[in-house]
Structures are given as structure tokens and as C-alpha cells.
Amino acid sequence: MIRRYGYNFALNLLCFLIPLYSSIHHHHYHHNDELGLYDCSRSRVLSSLKWTVKSERCRRGHLAKCVGAIQDTDCDADDEVYMRRSLEIARKAVGHTSPNPMVGCVIVKNGKIVGEGFHPKAGQPHAEVFALREAGDLAENATAYVSLEPCNHHGRTPPCTEALIKAKVKRVVIGMVDPNPIVASKGVQRLRDAGIDVTVRMEEDSCKKLNEAYIHQILTGKPLLTLRYSLSVNGCFVDQVGEGAADAGGYYSQLLQEYNAVLISPTSSSGEFEIPASKELGAKQPLWIILPNLDGSVNIPRITDATTEVVILTDKEATVAEKGIETVVVDQLSLGNILDYCKNQGLNSVLWDVRGELGVHEELLKEGIEQKLLQKYVVEMLPQWKDCQSGRWEAWFKSTAESLKLKSLQPRICGESVILEGNF
């Protein structure tokens, strides 16, 4: 329908949504290429940018913003360009680094990039190490751009601060300070103590956006939780995603790539439930956590990708004779316990995919709202009219949604659907 009627259909959908979500206090309709609000593929938006100093200077008019965390420092007009490049290459590891953050590093000397690197996954060398290896001797007196503060402690890998000092870099530009207490500002101070010029908080908002799940878990002790569901034009829950949404470049395929786990309770309304796989190139498939029905029964899904792991999470003893599916019994099937289980598995982010009727999700949703365990939401408005009767749970959900304070609403078009994203 959108293809036939263009943006008029999208505007009509938004006119329907605004009264439905009348509690939204802050509407921020940002035209932000980096978030890809007007393109289904955020990764394609980023990769399509031409990272040349000349084009970036023309686009930005020689403007740059930088803030020194500890002391005033001057920044070059090209600093934003190279920091954005470090963010772009950091995203190459999307979905692979948990519980670690995604980090990119760019080494620049005499106006040219001489080394690049990103952190591929937990346990492997950090971004700075790969970038310094590629730069070799050219790293001496060069500038290193790192999206996250270099570590200054011995973990599974040596401190990145020592690697930068040993390479004799002249300057380090850092996107954001690491909120992890064992790092926070210690890396910055170590570099400055070694006589290296350090600039901090370059493109900080973008750096925080990149690692919002990591930051949330460090600050709260729980994985970032996003609620996703589909609605028809007349406001009924729909047990499906839109055409093309699960294909490569579609928003749902990208969500499966970006989140470490997917929480779901398959319904029998659409027959056998098939677990989809992210179609993004190089995607690591998320862990699928299946919840039982209200009567304790479990709808066994069909796995389409051999690398997909599936866990049935229940508070009752259950035996599932299905190859490749594990059953985990918890004391109580609460949202808090589910998030604790994910954290113990080293998972930073969880996509809560509500399909069809709320069912077992109703009590969990109440808990999530009351205990403020929900951070984000993704709503897909499908171009269809569903003949449905508003039941008790639908009425409760709508009344609860009206009392929520939603913010940062960002609409975009994906195929024939309108996608709304924001924060609770």
C-alpha cells in the first residue's frame, strides 16, 4: 500500500498512532543518517558514507566539537571524521562482542589512515592492538582515535594504554570514558601521565548509542531489554512481521543480529512456529529463550539455522525430547530472573518479541513496567485491518500504554510498514 500511495499512507498511520500513544511527552523527529531513520538498513547507511576529510569538511563547514575531560585540549577539524570512521568499523562486530563493548580504533599520521582495527569478540585482542599492528612503525608520533577509553588493567588481554605508550603515539582522541569502574578515567590519566596529548568525548553521543546495552548493564547490572510487537492499522496485535522485515536489510533481521537473546512465547494461532534467523552478512544468531504457555505446555519451535541455540525457560520440571533444545528450570519465572539468567550467560541485550496474544507475557509485562526493567520499544504498524475483539488483556495493555512516559519517538518506513522506535 505504501508503494502505491507513497507517504500519505504513512502519515495516516502516524495520525492513528498519536492518539493511541497520547502519553508521549517528548517527540524527537531527528533526521539522523547515522541512526538510519529513513532507511531499513542502518549498517548500509553507515557504510555508504565516504570517509574523506574533504567531503566531511564541506558537509560540516569545518565545524568540530570536542571537550577535554580533565583539561582543555584543542582538537583538529578532522577529529570528528576519524572518530566516525572508528564507529563505523566498530560496528563490524555487532552482535559478537557481548559482554564486552564494540570498539573501533583508527591510527592517523600526516592526514592519512595508517592503521585500523576493531574488537571482534570477548577474549580476543582489543581494537587498539589490531590498529597498531597494521600501522607498525608508522604509529610513532601518530594520532589514535578510539571510540571507547583504552583499558588500563590486565584482564584476558594486556592493557591497551601500554600498547599505545609503547608504540609512541603522540595523541589519543577518545570517544567516551568507559563507565566500567575498573577503567573509568584511569586509561585517560595513564596516557596523560606518559606525556600523550589526550582529547576526550569526541562524538560522545554516537559512541554511547553504539554501546547502549553495555553501558546499561554496567550501570544497572541487568541486560538492556527492548519490547517488540506488531499492530494492525486498527490497533490489534498481529502474530507476524511485515513483508521483507526478516530479509537481509530488513529491520527485524537487523534486530536479530544486534540483540544477544530473543525472549518469546510462541502461539499456536499460526500453526507451527519457525525460529527465524538473521540474514545479515556475518550475523551471529541470538539465543532464543522460549517461555511456556499459561498451562505449562511448551510450543516446540522449528529451528531454521543450525547455529541457532534454543533454551526453554520454565519454573516447572519439564522434559523436552528435542535435539538441540535445552530446558532450564528457575525458581520463579519472573522477568528479573530471566534477565539474571541472560546476564549469567554473558548477554548484554534482550529482544522481547511479543507475538499474538499476551498470554504468559501479561504478568511479566506488568513486572517490567512496575520495576522499570523495560528500556526500549519497537512497534511495527502493518498495512492491514484485523478483525479482532478487544479482550481483557488488550484493554489492560492499552490503558497501561497510555500511562507510560514514552520518549525519543523515531518513525521510519521499512517496506510496507511503519516502524516506531523509542525509549521508556
N, C-alpha and C positions, 0 to 999 in steps of 0.2 A: 504493500500500500504506500509505503514511504517513497519507493521508487516511482510510483505512478503520480502521487500527489505532492512529492517533494517535502519541503519543510512545513507546509501547512498542517500536515498530519502530526508532525512532531509538536507543533505549537498547540494543537488541540489536546494532545496527550498531557502536555505540561499544564494546560488550563484545568484539566481534570485532577492533576496531582496536587496542585497548590492548595485547593480546599481540603483534600484528603490529608495533607500534612500541614495544616494551618498552624501547628505549633512551632514551625521552623522560625527561629528568631533571627538567624543571620544567613542571608543568601549571598554567596560569593561566586559570581559567574566570571571566572577568570579565563581569559584566552591564553592558555599556557601551553606552548608546544611541548615543553618537557614532560607534562603530565599527559599529553595526547588526548585532550578533552574532545577534540573533534576528529579523532581517528581511532579505530578499534585497536590498532597496534601501537602501543607506547614505545615498544622497542624499535619499531620501524621508524617512528618519528625521530628518536634519538640518533639512530644510525644514519639517517638521511641527512643530518646536519653536517655541513662541511666545516671541519675544524681548521680553518685557516685564519691566521691573525688578520689578514687584510679584510676578509669578508666580515669577520666579527667586529672589527673596528668600525666598518661602515655601518653595520646594523645597530651597534650600540653607541655610535657617536663618540668614541674614545672615552666612554664613561666606565669607571670601575669603582667597586665598593669594597673596602676591606677594613677590618677592625683588629687592632692588636689586643690580645687577651691580657697581657701583663704590662706591656709598654707600647707607646705609639710607634708604629712602623709604617714606612712608606711602601706602597705597592705599585707595581708596574701595570700599565693599561692592559697588558696581555694576561694578567693573572687569572681573570675570570675565564678566559678562553681555555687555558690549560687545566684549570680545575674542572671545567665542564667536560673536558676530554677524559679526565681521571674518573669522573662519574659514569661516563659512557662505557668505558672498559670495565669498570667495577660491575656493571650490570650483566656482563658476560657470565657471571657466576650465579645469576638469580636462581634461587631455589636450592643451591648446593652447599651454602656455607654454614647453615644453622648447626650449632648455636652461635657461631661466630658471625660478625657483620660482613657485609660486602665492602671491599675496599679496593680502590684503584690508585695507581701511582704513575706519574709521568716525570721523566728527567729531561730538563731543557737546558741547552747550552748554546749561547750565541744565536738565540732566536730559533733554534731547531730542536725538535724532539729526538733525543739520542737513546732513550730507553723507556719502555712501558711495561707495566705488569699489573696483575690483579690477583687477589686471594682466591684460589679455586675451590677449596673446601677445608673444613676443620682438620687440623693435623698437618696440613701442607704449609710450605713457606708463605709468608705474607707478601703483599703487593710490592713493598719496597725492595724486597730481596730479588724478585724477578726483574723489576725495573733496573736495579743496579747491575745485575748480571748482564743484561742486554746493553747497558751503557758502557760497562767496562771502565777503562781509564778515563773516558770522556766525562765520567761523573764528577771528577775533581773540578772544583770551582763552578759547578753547575747548580741549577735550582731544581729542587724536588717538590712536586705538587702531590699531596696526599689527601684523599678525601676524608680520612679519619686520623686522629692523632696517633703517631707511631708509638708502639708499646715500648715500655722501659723495664720489662720484667722477664724472667725466664719461665716460660710455660713449656708447651710442646715444641716451641721454636725459640731461638735466641732473640734478644731484644732488637727491634728494628732501629732504635736510636743508635745503638752501637754500630750497626751496619752503615748507617748514614754518616756517622762520625768517621769511621774507618775509611769510607770512600772519599772523604774530604769535600763533601758538598759545601757550597758557600752559603746557600739559603734554602730554607724549607717553608713552603706555604701549605697550611693545614686547613682543611675544610671545616672541621668541627672538633671540639675537645671530646674525648671518649668519656661517656658517663660512668663507665666501669670504675669503681673505687680504686682498684689496683693500678689503674692507668691515669685517671683524671688529672690532667695538667702536669703530671710527673714527666711525661715524654717531652712536653714543651720545655720544661725547666732544664732537663738534661741536655737538650740540644743547645739551649742558650748558654748553659754553663760551659759548653765546649766551644763557645765563640761563634756559633752558627746564627745567622740572622733568621728569625722566625716570624712569620705572619700567620695570624690565626683568624678563624671564622671567615673564610672566603667561600662565597656561595653556600653559606651555612644552612639556609632553609632547604635547599635542594639536597644537601648531604644528610640532613635529618630525615627528609622524606624517603631517601633511599633505604635507610636503616631504621624505619619507624618500629618495626617488630622487635629488633634487637634492643633498641632504646627502651621500649615499653617493658620488655622482660627484665632488663637491668633495674629499672626504676620501681617496678611493681612485683617482680618475682613470678609473674604469670605470662603466658604467651598472649600475643595480640589476637583478639577474637573479632572476626568480621561476620555479620549476618547477611546471607544472600537468599533472595527468593524472587519468584516471578509472579506478576499480576496481569490479569486481563485488563482491557480498557475500562470495564465496569467494576474493577476493584476486587475481583475474585482471585484466590490463589490458584496457580497453574502448575501442574507437575511436569514441567518441561522448560527447556531453554529455547531461545529463538533460533531461526534458521541461520546457520553459519556461525553461531556463537561458540560452538565446540570445535570448529575447524581452525587450522593454523591462522593466527592473526585475530581470531575472534576473542571477545572479552572473556568468555568462560574458559577457553583453552589457556589464556594467559593467567587467569586466576589459579588454575590447577598447577601451572608452572611456578607461580610466585609463592603459594602457600605450602607449608610443610605437611599439613594434615587437613583432611576434609571430614567433617562430622555430619552424619546423615542417618536418617531412619527411612529406608525405602518403603514406599507404599505399594499396595497390590492393585491400586486403581488402574495402573497402566501395564499390568502383567509383569513379566519377568524384568527385574531391574538390572540394567547393564552398567557397570562402572566405566565411565569414560576415561580416556587418557588424554593428557595434554599433547597437542600436535605441534607445539613449538620446537624448533630445532634444538637438540641437545637437552631437552627438558628432563628433569628428574621428577618422576611421578610421586605425588604426595601419598602419605599414609592415609588409607581410608578407614575411618572408625565407624562401625555400624552399630546403631542402637537398636535394642529390641522394641517390639510393639508393647502397647499397654498391657496386653495379656501375657507378656513374657516370651512370646514367639518371635522368631527372627526370620526375616525375609532374606534368604541367601542370594547374594548378587552374582552375576556372571562377570568374570574378570576378562577384560579385553586385551590387556597388556601384561606380558609375562613378568615385567619388572615391578608391577604394582603390588604393594603389600596391603593386606586387609586384616583388620582386627575387629572382633565382636566384643564390645564392652558391655558388661552386664553386672547386676548385683545379685544374680542367682546362678547356681551351678548349672552349667549347660554343656552339652556335648555336641559339637558340630563336626560331622564326618565329611569335611570338605577339604580337599588338598589345597594347601597354601593359605588357609584361613585359621588364624589363632583366636582363641577365646580367652579374654582377660576378665577376671572377676574382681570387682571393687566392693568395698564395704557398703557404699551407698552411691547410687547413680545420680550424683549431683553434678552441676556444671563446674563447680570448684574442683571436684575430684577428677573430672575429665581433663580440665586444664592442668592439674598437677601431674596427671599421667603423661600428658604431652610434654610438659617441661622435663620430666624424668627421662623421656626418650630423646631429649636434646632438640625439641621442636620449638621454634620461636613464634610461629604463626599458625592459626587455625581458621579455616573457612567453614562456617556453619551453614550448610546448604539445606534449607527447609523446602521439602517437596510436598505438594498436595496439602492435605490436612495436617494441622499441627500435631495431633496425636500425642506421642510421648514428649514432644518438644514443648508443650504448653507449660508444664511446671518448670522446665529448665529455662524457658524464656522469662518467666516471672522472676526466677532467681537471678538471671543475667541482668535484668533491668533493676531489680531492687538492690543488688550488690555491686552494680556498675561494672560488670565484667565484660560488657559489650563496648567496643571502641569504634567500630566502623560498620557501615551498611552498604550493600549493593542491591539495588532493586531494578529488575528488568520489566519494562512495560511492553507486553506483546500486543501486536496489532490484531487482536481477536476479541470477540464478545462471548463470554462464557455464561451459559445458562446455569446459574447456581443460586442456592438459597442460603442466606446468611445464618449460620448456626451460632451456637453459644460461643464457641471458641473464636469465630471470625469477629463477632461483635466485641468480644473482650480484646482481641488484638487491635482492632481499630480504635477502641476507646483508649487503650494503653498508648498507642502510637500518637494520639492527639495530645497526650500529656508529656510526651518526651520532648526534650530540647535538642533538636537536631541542628547541626551547623555545617558550614562548608559544603553546601549542596552544589554538586557539579554535574550537569547533564551532558550527555553526548549521544551520538547516534551510532548504532552498530547494526549493520544490515537493515532489517525491517523493524528493529526495536529501539526504544529509548532507554538508555541506562542512566540511572541516578546513583551517584556515589557521594558519601559524606561521612561525617563523624557524629557519634552520640555525645 
